[in-house]
């Protein structure tokens, strides 16, 4: 499972997600690989992925997008999504 975190350094909600994603990684370990993508440094990818706002999270399972959600999320909400996609 791969979780993409589209964010920006100037985005307050994006900064608020940093400890949530750190805790998520601590809880799930190798079950999920988290990649942070700065939309200002990777504009082409953000456009290609149709990211309309930050933060936006996109979950892939075996190379296929299985979930997408903009906004601030709790660790528990992210775990529920990942576990549902993994079953």
FIVEX-717636 format. One record per residue (C-alpha): residue number from 1; residue in three letters; x, y, z. Coordinates in steps of 0.25 Angstrom, whole numbers, plus 5000, padded with zeros to 4 digits. Each point is the difference from the previous one (the first is absolute). Layout:
N
n_res_x_y_z
NUM_ALA_X_Y_Z
...
END
This chain:
87
n_res_x_y_z
1_UNK_5000_5000_5000
2_UNK_5005_5014_4996
3_UNK_4994_5013_5006
4_UNK_5003_5013_4993
5_UNK_5000_5012_5008
6_UNK_4998_5012_4991
7_UNK_5004_5012_5009
8_UNK_5006_5014_5000
9_UNK_5010_5006_5010
10_UNK_4991_5013_5001
11_UNK_4987_4991_5003
12_UNK_4997_5000_5015
13_UNK_4991_4988_4999
14_UNK_5011_4993_4993
15_UNK_5009_5003_5011
16_UNK_4990_4995_5010
17_UNK_5000_4986_4993
18_UNK_5015_4998_5002
19_UNK_4999_4994_5014
20_UNK_4987_4992_4996
21_UNK_5008_4994_4988
22_UNK_5012_4997_5009
23_UNK_4991_4993_5010
24_UNK_4993_4992_4988
25_UNK_5014_4995_4996
26_UNK_5004_4996_5014
27_UNK_4987_4992_5001
28_UNK_5000_4993_4986
29_UNK_5014_4999_4997
30_UNK_5003_4994_4987
31_UNK_4985_4997_4997
32_UNK_5000_5014_4994
33_UNK_5010_5009_4993
34_UNK_4998_5015_5001
35_UNK_5005_5010_4990
36_UNK_4999_5014_5002
37_UNK_4999_5009_4988
38_UNK_5001_5015_5000
39_UNK_4991_5005_4990
40_UNK_5008_5013_4998
41_UNK_5012_4991_4996
42_UNK_4993_4990_4992
43_UNK_4989_5008_4993
44_UNK_4999_4991_4988
45_UNK_4998_4988_5008
46_UNK_4989_5007_5008
47_UNK_4993_5004_4988
48_UNK_5001_4986_4994
49_UNK_4994_4994_5012
50_UNK_4989_5011_5000
51_UNK_5004_5005_5014
52_UNK_4991_5012_5002
53_UNK_5004_5004_5015
54_UNK_5009_4996_5011
55_UNK_5001_4992_5007
56_UNK_4995_4989_4991
57_UNK_5003_4985_5003
58_UNK_5000_4989_4990
59_UNK_5001_4985_5003
60_UNK_5005_4990_4990
61_UNK_4999_4985_5001
62_UNK_5008_4992_4990
63_UNK_5002_5012_4992
64_UNK_4985_5004_4999
65_UNK_4994_5012_5006
66_UNK_4990_4994_5011
67_UNK_4997_5013_5008
68_UNK_5001_5015_4999
69_UNK_4997_5010_5011
70_UNK_5003_5015_5001
71_UNK_5001_5007_5014
72_UNK_5005_4997_5014
73_UNK_4997_4985_5005
74_UNK_5003_4993_5013
75_UNK_5009_4989_5001
76_UNK_4988_4991_5003
77_UNK_4993_5004_4987
78_UNK_5013_4997_4992
79_UNK_5002_4986_5007
80_UNK_4985_4997_4997
81_UNK_5002_5003_4985
82_UNK_5013_4993_4999
83_UNK_4995_4987_5007
84_UNK_4987_5000_4991
85_UNK_5008_5002_4988
86_UNK_5010_4989_5004
87_UNK_4989_4989_5002
END
